[in-house]
Amino acid sequence: MRPERSADAIVIGAGVSGLVAARGLELAGWKCLVLEARNEVGGRTLSRRLDNKSADLGGEFINSGHRRTLVLVSELGLRIAKAKIIWPQWRDRRGRLRKLPDLAPGDVIRVGRALWRLDKLAKKVDPFRPLTSPIGAWADERSVGGWLRERGVRGLDYEFFKVLIGAFATAPAEKISLLQVLWWIAAEGGLGRALRQKYFLEQGAQALSKSLADGLAGNVILSAPVRSVSQANGLVSVRMACGQTYAAPWMISAIPLNQLAKLECDPPLEPEQIALCVGLSYGRAAKVATVIDDESSMPSPTFGGSPLALAWPRCGSIFCGFAFGEDASAGVSVLADDLRFLADLKRQPKSVHVGWEREPFIQGTYPAPEPGQLSRLGPALSTLSHGRVYFAGAERSSRPWSIEGAVESGERAASNVDAMLSKG
């Protein structure tokens, strides 16, 4: 029996990418249905209220080069604020807080030289085609940690890089491809720009997804996990876990690759796509935020240590902490206690927390490819469709670590499906 057509296009995933795609199709005059497995929109952006302020527990920052995101924020009437650039204090291995890492002159020279070399190497990487860059294969063969050790970076100076790289990659320096780090630097316009997180949304990053969803004319159905996708007779049929079926001529999958691998697809995904979805490593991270009662005593940003590798004031009375790798698996109380220590609070205040590897239907941050994975699996990222199913998600963009990447891929998927629908 031919399923009844529910919309012109179905979008699976109500994160930034999926909602941008749905918005683009609606602006082109098509009817969309958005299905989201979780009980709220936002994907890997997640904002919670603390002390009547917004605390971001997922994707947060927007750089000056993220033009798509800045245009979208303006169109939606959201407010951005400039992130304060404050020199952080350093936490050493013994947990002591210092104004600067206790680096010897030789260590300072090695750190500076390594930063300069990273920036110089990144200029040889095409952010739109990193694998075909002159040094693509060479850089993907080694970890950034291994590359640093080859250049004599050891001890405390290595610990500095470990946090610097981990804060971006959400993975240890020993397990992240050097090419991924160079790609990040190249895409953001140099190391200085990559490190400077310039803007954030005053209402919280999740407000972007909420505003997109509120502006859609079509349905956004929450708590609606998809179990199978089949293509036949010019329609894509989507079967939910509850047994409900929806159908449309075209579909956009805007869910993480590790979740796409769990769908029953007919026809099946190509072997290269299956290998990509199953084999590409994702980062591990947790964020915790608390309230500082007296804003005048807001702690300084902190860099280094464990389990929280970073801590910083967000806005107003909110103080945030970030853990990556194995430390991201620490319990809520452990992370909250560490944040209390860094904030020098005598009692445990109210806090909010998320560990992304434990989040249902997400289970990780964003791709954190190990050495060799980009060369082996990366070519499949350039495949943008499977029959009548188009792929979106930050993973398939020139900035797979950012909100900008999600916006980019959502816009591209909408353009592709619009073109197919216009053909009739």
N, C-alpha and C positions, 0 to 999 in steps of 0.2 A: 504494500500500500504506500503510495507517494505521500510523504509528510506534508502537512500544511505549511505554507510559507509564513514565517513570523516577522520578517523584516528584510530589508535589502542587504543588510550585512549584520553578522553577529560578531561581537568582540568578546573574547575571553580574557579577563583580567582588567580590573578597575584601578590599576596603578596609573602613574602619570602617562606612560606610553599608550596604554589602551584607551584612556579617556581623551587624550589628544587626538588619537585616531578617530574615535567616535565623533568628536567635535568637528574635525575636518570633513567627515562624510556628511554630517548634518548640515554644515555650512554649504556643502555642494548640492544639497537638496535630497539626500537619501535618508531613509529610515533605518535607525540602528537599535540593536538590543545588546546591552552590556551585561555579562554574567561574571560575578565575582564570588570566589569560594569563601572568602572571609566575611566577617560581619561588618566591615567598614571598607571604604575606598582608601586608596593611598599607596598600596603596595609597600615599597621599601622606604616610603616617607611615613613617619608616625609622630604625631604631636600630642602632648598631654598638658593639661592645665595644672599649674602649681602656683599658688599665691596670686591667682588671677593673671598669671603670665604664661606664655607658651614655652614649653620645653620640647626640643626636637630630639627624638630617640633614633632617628634613621637619617636618611639623606638630609642635609641641612644647608650647605653653603652654595652660593652662586658666584662665579667669578666674572670679571668684567668682559671676558671673551665669550660668555654664554649668551649670545645675542638672541637666540630663539626663546630661551627661558625668560629673559628680560622683557622681550616684546610681549610674550604671553602674559606675564605678570601684570604688565601695564594694561593690556586689553581686558583683563579680568578685574581690574580695579584693586589689586592687592598692593600692600605697602612693603617696600624693602627698606632695610636699615643697613648701615655700614658696620661691618664687624670691627671691633676695636683691636688694633695691633699693639699688644703689650708684650714687652720682653718677658719670657717665662723664667721661672726659677727651675733649677735642675734638682731632681731627686736621685741620689746615688744608690748604689747597691745595698747600702746599710739603712736606707730610708731617710737619710739626712737631706734637708732641703738647703740648697745653695743658690746664690744669685747666678753663678756660672758653673758649667762642668769644670772639674778640677783637671784641666788638660795641660800637659807639659807643652812647651813651645813646639817641639817636634810633632806632637799630636795635632796641634792647631794647624800646622803646615800640611800634614797629611789629610786632615778633614777638608781644608780649603782646596787642596789639589784634587781630591776625589770629587768634590762638588763641581769644580770647574770641568773635570773630565766627563762627568755625567751630562752636564749641560752641553758640552761640545759634541759628545756622541749623539745626543738627542737631535741635533741639527741634521744628522744623516738619516733620520727616520721620517718617512711620510706618514702623518697621522691617519690618512685615509687608506693607505695600503702599507701598513708596517711590515708585513711579511716580505713584500717584494722590494723593500729598501735594501741598499747595498750591504748593510750590516745586519739585516733581518735574521737570517739563519744563524749567523755567528752569535748574535746577542741572545737568541732563544735557546742556544745550547747550554747556557750557563745561568746560574742564579745570580742575583745582584749581590747576595752575601758572598758567594764564591769570588765574584769579580772584585769586590772590595778587599778581600783577604789577599788576592793575588797582588794587590797594590800596597800591601803592607799595613792596611787598616786593621788595628788590633785593639783589644782592651776597651778602655773607656770611649775612645773615638769610634770603635765599632758599635758600642752600645748606643751612641748618639744616632748613628745611621740606622740601627735596628728599629728604633722608635720612629724615626723620620719616615722610613720605608713602610713600616707596619701601619702607621697612621693613614697612609694612602691605600696600601694594598690589602689591608686587613688580613695579612698573612706574614709569617716570619720571613726575614730577608733571605734565609737559606732555602726557602721553598718557593720563591717567586722568580719568574723569568726576568732576566735583565731587560729583555725586549719590552715587557709590559711596563716597566718603570720608564724606559726611554720613550715609549709611546705616550705615556702620561705627560711627561715633560714637554714633548714635541707638540702634542695637541693643545696644551695650555699656553703655548707661546714662550717657553723657557722655564727654567727652574724657579726663578724668582716669582713669576706669575703663578706657577703651579702651587707654590707654598703659601701664597697670600690668598686666603679665603676672604673675599672682599665683602660680599653681601649675604644677608639672610632675610627671610620673610618674617615680618613682625608678628603675623598671626600664626606662624609655624608653617613648615614646609608642606604639611598635609593639607593646609588650606588651599593649596594649588589644586589638588585632586578634588577636594570638596566643592570648590567653585566650578570646576569643569563639570562635575556630575550634576550640580544644581542647574547648570545652564543647558543641559541636554533635554530635548523634547521627548526622546525615547526612554524606555525603561532601563534602569540600572537595578538589577536583581542581586541582592546580597545573600550570603550563606547559600550559594548555589554552585557547589563544586561540580565540574564536568567530569564524566567518566569515559565517554567515548565520542569520537568524531568520525563520521562516515560520509563519503562523497559518492553520489549516484544521481543520474537523471538531471544534471544541471543544478543540483542543490547540495548544500552541506548540512547534514543533520547532526545535531548536538544532543546527546543524551546525558541528563543529569543523574546524580547519585540517587535522587528520589524517584527516578523513572520518567520524569517529564522530558519531552523532546521538543526542541525548537529547530527550525530550518530556515535557511536563507541561501541566496545564490553564492554568496561569498562570506568568508570568515577571516578574522584577524586573531592570531594567537599572540597575546601580549603577556604571557606568563613566563617565569624563569625557566631556563633550559632544563634544570633538574626536575621541574614539575611537568614540562612537556613530555619528558621521557615516560611519565606514568600514564599518559592517555592511551587508550586503545584506539588506534587509527586504522581506518580502512579507506583507501589502500594504506599499507604500512609506510612509515617514514623511510626514506632511503637509508641504507646502512651508514653512510657518512653522517647523516643527521642524528641517528641513534647513537653512534660513537661519540659525537659532540655532546649530546645531552647527558650521556652517562659518564663520560670521561673528563669533561672540563671541571677543574677544581673551582670551588667557590670559597670566598673568604669567610672568616669567623670573627664576629665582633659583638660587643655588648656595650650599651650606653646606659648611664644612670644620671639622674639629675636630682638636685635637692634645692631647698630654699635657704637663703641667707637672710636672717631676720633684719640685720642692720646692713643696709647696702653700702654704707660708708666704710665698712670693714670687709668688703668683698675681697676674697683671696686672689692672689696673683695666679696667672696660668702656671701649670706645672708640667714639666716634660721629663719623662723617664720614670723608672721604677715599675713596680708590679703590685697588685694585678692591674691597676689603672695606669696605662702608659701616658695618658694625657688627661689634663683637667683644665677647664677654662670657664670664665664667666660669660654667660650668653647675653642676657640683657636684664636690666632691673635687678631682681634678687635671685636669679637662677644661676646655679653653678653646676656644670656638667662634667662627667668623667667618661673616658673611653678605654676599653680593653680589647685586645685582639689576640688571635691565635688561641693557644690553650687557655690563656687567662680569661678569655671570653666565656669559658664554661664555669667560671667561679659562680657561686650562688649569689642571690640578690643581697643577702645580708653581708657577705664578704665585700662585695663591690661598694655597697652603701657605707660600710664601716671605713673602707679606704678613702672614700670621698669625704667622709666626716673628718678623718685625720688630715687630709690635705687642706680642708677648709678651716681646720683648727676649731672645730665645734665641740663643746663639752657634752652635748646630748645628741642622740640620733634624731634628726628632723624628718619631716615627711619627705619621701622621695618616690620617684617613678623609675622604672627599669625595663629594658627589653634585651633579650639575648637572641640574636637573629637566626642562629642555627636551630633554635627551638621553635621558631615561629611557624605554625602550620601553613602549608601551601607556599612557603618561601624557602626556609631552611638554608639560610646563608645570606651573605651580603651581595656581592657581585663577583664576576669572574676574577679569580686570582690564579692564573695559569702557572703551573710548575714548569721548570725548564723542559723544552721540547713539545709542550702541549700546543702552543700556538702554531708551530710548524706542522704538527700532526693533525690537529683538529681545527685550527683556525680557518682553513679554506672553506669549510662548511658554513661558516658564519656569513659568507657572501651570498649564500642561497637564500633568496627572499620569499620563496613560495613553495608550496607542495600542492599541486593541483589548484583547487579553488581556495586554499588556505594560504594567507599571507602571514609572514612572521614580523613581529615588532618586539620591542623590549630594548632596554639600553645595551644589552649584550651585542646587538647587531647594529652598532653605531660607531662613530669615530671617537666617542667618549663613553665607553661602557661602564665607567665608575661614577657617573654623574647624572643629575636631573636633566642636564642639557642633552645627554645621550638619549634619555628616554623621550624627550620632546622631539628630537631629531628623527628617531625611528618611528614614532607615532605619526609624524607628519608624512614621512615617506610611505608608510603603509596605507594611509588614507588616500594619498595621491594615486598609488597603484590600483587600489580597489575602485576608486572613483573612475579611473580610466577604463577599467574592465566593465563596470556597470554602465558607463556611457556608451559602450559598444553594443549594449543590448544582449 
